[in-house]
Amino acid sequence: MLSLRVLRAKLKDFTRLIWTVETRDDDLVLKDEKKEHRFPYLWLRDNCQCGSCFHEASHSRIIDIEHFDFNAQPLEATLANDKVNVRWHDSHSSSYQLSWLLERQFNPDQATDNYQPHPRPWSAEDFSKILRRFQYHQLLDSDSVLLDWLESLAVDGVALVEGAQTRPGQIQPLADKVAFLKKTYYGETFTVQAKPGTSNVAYLSGSLQLHTDLPYYHYKPGVNMLHCIVQAAGFGGQSILADGLEACDWLRETHPQHYWILTTVNVDWEDIVEEDGRRFHTIYRAPVICENNRGEVERINWSQPQRSSHFHVPVAQVSPWYRAVQQFTHYIHSHNCKVQLRINPGDILTFNNLRVLHGRSDYKGERHLEGAYLDWDLVYSRIRVLKEQSGLS
């Protein structure tokens, strides 16, 4: 992958070359002394940058696709002043900056990371090296530190924020530097402490198994933020973490059949709860491991308490599914994967809820955390904007 900075430097070199342009078959061909760059006519016509085809202020294509000519052909293509000018068969004219075209050349090997930073799996042995620590007030005051924190979350899936005050309300200013909090039926923020008569196992003082939050949500929260206000006295109340991405890589390599089962067999994730006088019954049906269309892990669903007893699969699939889960859960609880971290009052533990499983050891006495969520869409958006402002893209 080329970074945007490297790509821009290469583009400057490209524009110093001697270029020629010609039409060939279904493509416009840009040629320098070394190679050819092909741009299909349909793509060029669809991406005309003139005012009647493209709205610059909104960065939006406004060509009416209902009346788009899918047989568009150029009558003439010329190159002048680092611009490619095309006159189409219907007399429409388009002009493209040479650098604009080269940024969009059809070569997957030159894709940039402006889409999303590439995640990096970590093991228990790696944890002390990858865990970045950031100061709360620096995140509020410095865009460069804020960008560093968000990229750390995107790459390693976990980061620790230190130095917040030990009272509720500290997450909101941090979220405001990104965008805004995701509201669930637990509210914009939620309190994690032992509550009598609770309908949520997180609000007990016993140990909390490794899990991802809200697997029963179709649009599951992306980033989890847990602010420690009061930590339990003694050793109890340790935060427990495991990188699900590392566990998936291990399972894919060592038990590919089990990995396949956990990516293909649907599970009902269910929550029946009463919050603030309202009852909710939420179900989301999806595998434990969800892949994108590139075969990459994009979401892990795991919560033993929130896995429904309704299992809508052929009976022959049930036992193999449990054997696959046995391997997965054995690994995330092993010394190779699971780590413990004691967060102190004023710390905000932030992590990728689509990837990192978290839990807690049991404790006695008082322990008080305030939690909240951010969505990855907004985090990735903020990363891109901060990069643009700093000249990195």
Disulfide bonds with the S-S distance in Angstrom:
none
